[in-house]
Amino acid sequence: MSYASIPSRKRQREAEKHPNVLGAGAAKRRELLKGEEKVPVVMHEFKHGALHSGSGEIVKNRKQAIAIALSEAGLSNKK
């Protein structure tokens, strides 16, 4: 199924539907979203306590959640 034809908000909603297990959210975001679309979805997961760090711990620090969101969107290493 091609997700290029689905409007951005619908893809974001679809990416938010995943089990709360390590790696499930990141895999869904990688599959459905591109670039800056990932940031609001990651912050939504953080707000609901479903965002995991690379080590598997639930993220409790807002700054860490922002860093994860920018990293996944590919915006953390722009010059």
Secondary structure, DSSP 8 states (H G I E B T S, - for coil): --STTS-HHHHHHHHH-S-SSTTHHHHHHHHH--GGGHHHHHHHHHHTT--B-TTS-B---HHHHHHHHHHHHT-TT--
